[in-house]
Amino acid sequence: MIYLAGIERIFQVGDEAVHALSNVNLTVHAGEYIAIMGPSGSGKSTLLNIIGLLDRPDRGVYRLEDVDATDLTDDQQASVRRHKIGFVFQFFHLVPRLTAAENVELPLILAGVDMAERQSRVQAALSALGLGDRAKHRPDQLSGGQRQRVAIARATIMQPNVILADEPTGNLDRNSGKDVIQSLEDLYKKGMTLILVTHDPDLGSRALRKVQMVDGKILEDTRAL
């Protein structure tokens, strides 16, 4: 499903070239649950951004479902992101002036889905995450955990094949974080591929495969027994 070979990502910081990713090789099969772990600055989020087509590698090959994603145009990448990849971020990235339902509806509007189907799918997605009675609330009227679950509903409303979650509990209290992780794991159990970036060892231990990164390189890649 996801194949990365010899991936390099270099950022220029003043006169210094910083290797955010160095010769990264990674294969992810459909339906896997992977935690990408490592200290701050290890390249976790950079790797996730490349997988999610939010960034491009300077060298190497990235294939997504047998398509060479490194050669796609910006418009083609945007289309792939819209239909195949769902994103969940630490800080939610909800539109403040829109209600929960309107935030979840945005990807469907961009995809040209008709209004009746949009409303049906949005209500079903919010209800599945325990937010059916919060559809008309704006983000500032929701708790942190509720906002993150709205973000999960928005990320999955297009029924993508893969969910990318970058520190999804990093801005939440422990109880809210447990609810969010359970929501993500429920999606994994339904067949979605889940790739989670975290520095929390307890959270990482829940995954069936752990990829440990240090200094832009994959140090270990282990599977649960």
Residue pairs with C-beta under 8 A, 6 or more apart in sequence:
1 28
1 29
1 30
1 64
1 65
1 161
1 162
1 193
2 26
2 27
2 28
2 51
2 62
2 63
2 64
2 162
2 193
3 26
3 27
3 28
3 61
3 62
3 63
3 64
4 24
4 25
4 26
4 27
4 50
4 51
4 60
4 61
4 62
4 63
5 25
5 60
5 61
6 23
6 24
6 25
6 59
6 60
6 61
7 21
7 23
7 24
7 25
7 26
7 47
7 50
7 57
7 59
7 60
7 61
7 62
8 19
8 21
8 22
8 23
8 24
8 57
8 58
8 59
8 60
9 19
9 20
9 21
9 43
9 46
9 50
9 55
9 57
9 58
9 216
10 17
10 18
10 19
10 20
10 58
11 17
11 18
11 20
12 18
19 215
19 216
20 43
20 46
20 216
21 43
21 46
21 47
21 50
21 57
21 216
21 217
22 215
22 216
22 217
23 60
23 217
24 43
24 47
24 60
24 216
24 217
24 218
25 218
26 47
26 211
26 218
26 221
28 34
28 162
28 193
28 195
29 193
30 161
30 193
31 188
31 191
31 192
31 193
32 193
32 194
32 195
32 208
32 209
33 185
33 188
33 193
33 194
33 196
33 207
33 208
33 209
34 194
34 195
34 196
34 207
34 208
34 209
34 210
34 211
35 196
35 197
35 198
35 203
35 204
35 205
35 206
35 207
35 209
35 210
35 211
36 44
36 47
36 48
36 195
36 196
36 197
36 198
36 211
36 213
37 44
37 197
37 198
37 199
37 201
37 204
37 210
37 211
37 212
37 213
38 44
38 199
38 212
38 213
38 214
38 219
39 199
39 214
40 199
42 213
42 214
42 215
42 216
43 213
43 215
43 216
43 217
44 166
44 197
44 199
44 213
45 166
45 197
46 55
46 216
47 197
47 213
48 164
48 166
48 195
48 197
49 55
50 56
50 57
50 62
51 62
51 162
51 164
51 195
52 81
52 85
52 87
52 164
53 64
53 69
53 72
53 77
53 80
53 81
53 85
54 81
56 70
57 70
60 70
61 68
61 70
62 68
62 69
62 70
63 69
64 80
64 84
65 84
65 161
67 80
69 77
69 80
72 80
81 87
82 107
82 110
82 111
82 158
83 111
83 158
83 160
84 160
84 161
84 162
85 160
85 161
85 162
85 163
85 164
86 155
86 156
86 158
86 160
86 162
86 163
86 164
86 192
87 155
87 163
87 164
87 165
87 166
88 148
88 151
88 152
88 155
88 163
88 164
88 165
88 166
88 168
88 184
89 151
89 166
89 167
89 168
90 166
90 167
90 168
90 170
90 171
91 171
92 139
92 147
92 148
92 150
92 151
92 171
93 151
94 103
94 139
94 147
94 150
94 151
94 154
95 102
95 103
95 106
95 139
96 138
96 139
96 140
97 138
98 106
98 138
99 135
99 136
99 137
99 138
100 126
100 131
100 134
100 135
100 136
100 137
100 138
100 139
100 142
100 146
100 150
100 153
101 122
101 123
101 126
101 135
101 136
103 139
103 150
103 151
103 154
104 122
104 125
104 126
104 150
104 153
104 154
104 157
105 118
105 119
105 122
105 157
106 154
107 154
107 157
107 158
108 117
108 118
108 121
108 122
108 157
108 158
109 118
111 158
113 121
121 157
122 135
122 153
122 157
123 132
123 135
125 153
125 156
125 157
126 132
126 134
126 135
126 150
126 153
128 153
129 149
129 150
129 152
129 153
129 183
130 149
131 146
131 149
131 150
131 153
134 142
134 146
134 150
139 147
139 150
142 150
143 176
144 171
144 172
144 173
144 176
145 172
145 173
145 175
145 176
145 177
145 179
145 180
148 168
148 169
148 171
148 172
148 176
148 180
149 179
149 180
149 183
152 180
152 183
152 184
152 187
155 163
156 163
156 187
156 192
160 192
161 192
161 193
162 192
162 193
162 194
162 195
163 184
163 187
163 188
163 192
163 193
163 194
163 195
164 195
164 197
165 184
165 194
165 195
165 196
165 197
166 197
167 197
167 198
167 199
168 180
168 181
168 184
168 196
169 176
169 177
169 180
169 181
169 198
169 200
169 203
170 198
172 180
177 203
181 203
181 206
184 194
184 196
185 194
185 206
187 194
188 194
194 207
196 203
196 204
196 207
198 204
204 210
207 224
208 223
208 224
209 221
209 222
209 223
209 224
210 220
210 221
210 222
210 224
211 218
211 220
211 221
212 218
212 219
212 220
212 221
212 222
213 219
